[in-house]
Amino acid sequence: MKEYKVINWKMGLSKNNERLEDTLNEFARNGWEVKHIADNSARIVFERDKNR
């Protein structure tokens, strides 16, 4: 079974790419995989196995 997490990315004026990279890496360390990044919004969908 899969579970999903949706986050709304809050863009800032400085170090935006570094913060995004850190956030993606943090989720990856916890078993989450990016499934979708919305084109016209700051929404990111993650997926992982629920019974891991």
PyMOL commands that set and color helices and strands:
alter all, ss='L'
color gray80, all
select helices_A, chain A and resi 16-29
alter helices_A, ss='H'
color red, helices_A
select strands_A, chain A and resi 2-8+33-37+43-49
alter strands_A, ss='S'
color yellow, strands_A
deselect
rebuild
show_as cartoon
